[in-house]
Amino acid sequence: MKRKKIIVLGSGLVGSAIAADLARYHEVTAVDMREEALTAVAGKDVIPMQKDLSAPGAVAETVGPYDLVVGAVPGFMGYRTVQEVIRAGKNMVDISFFPEDPFTLDEEARDKGVSVVIDAGVAPGMSNIFLGYYDAIMEVDRYVCYVGGLPVVREWPWEYKAVFSPIDVIEEYTRPARYRENGHLVVRPALSDTELIDFEGIGTLEAWNSDGLRTLLKMTGVPNMIEKTLRYPGTVEYIRVLRESGFFSYDPVEVNGKKIRPIDMTARLLFPKWKLKPGEEDLTIMRVEVYGKKEGKEHSFIYTLLDRYDREEGVISMARTTGYTCTALTRLMLDGRIPEQGIIPPEQVGRNGENFNFILEHLRERDVVYHLKTS
């Protein structure tokens, strides 16, 4: 395979893992405005570039010389970044999980002859790929996804660590959850319908409705679909207290004559508490359940993942599970195996059986293993 020039926009915990993995095959440049973030790729055959991508025109100016762009910026920057990459005429794989509707960029991407795979992480991402594959080969009736990233050591009061922007995490606690029940769209508050579920090797976790289906609501007609976030028990109660008290509000309030958004203050306070310190270990747990009929017979396919911090490489689990799904999709695009143009959700890639098997093998080679039970 001919070495290509790839640029990774964002060199946080996940972006740096993506850059290091892709550098096994290609010439990779990692971009971030923070010097300390770029130290994560030092010595990993990755070219560092310090730059503020939020500056007007910075993205288009930066991506010009490269064959493919990987987006790993925070969600609040994601939509604009993808839009600028499209306008620069570059193909892209993106994990920013921005809240805006990605399909509003589809026409512009097609007009430019550009391919952009969005939501290229673990969930959304790998979860969509599973559903896309089975939706192509059988009549799927029900899809359920449970997913969470957790610290191995539980520390009071949060028992949680964030590997993404804290505002992106808080968004999960505030954005209404959409799911489908008996063919109808249902909208419920985030953190609703809490349940306790046992997972082998972990114990009991708390699950609640979250808005993770995203593109699946548009791209599939599966009548029953839902995603739930996993945390250690007790999380919902204290997050609800913060939410209902206004700590997650975007509406400015006046404090000593100055206007501030409560969400900004909350993120500033929580990030030091949520930040994974060097050497702290995390885990990713996911269960994807697909039920339906094939040739008139009922079938179920249940995939489970329990991934842990890689002590040898020093890579956190969420970077492994998110980042290596992204690098699998990046390799497929560079190999010409994602020929579609426009905005491409991961379930569309998963509908191709060869691509589906390639992604699973790519992950297995990195010890990210999904175990399958069928009936």
PyMOL commands that set and color helices and strands:
alter all, ss='L'
color gray80, all
select helices_A, chain A and resi 13-22+35-41+58-63+75-87+102-112+126-137+166-174+216-219+235-244+262-274+317-334+346-350+353-364
alter helices_A, ss='H'
color red, helices_A
select strands_A, chain A and resi 5-9+27-32+47-50+68-71+92-94+115-117+139-151+177-181+184-188+195-199+203-209+224-231+253-255+258-260+282-294+297-308+342-344+371-374
alter strands_A, ss='S'
color yellow, strands_A
deselect
rebuild
show_as cartoon
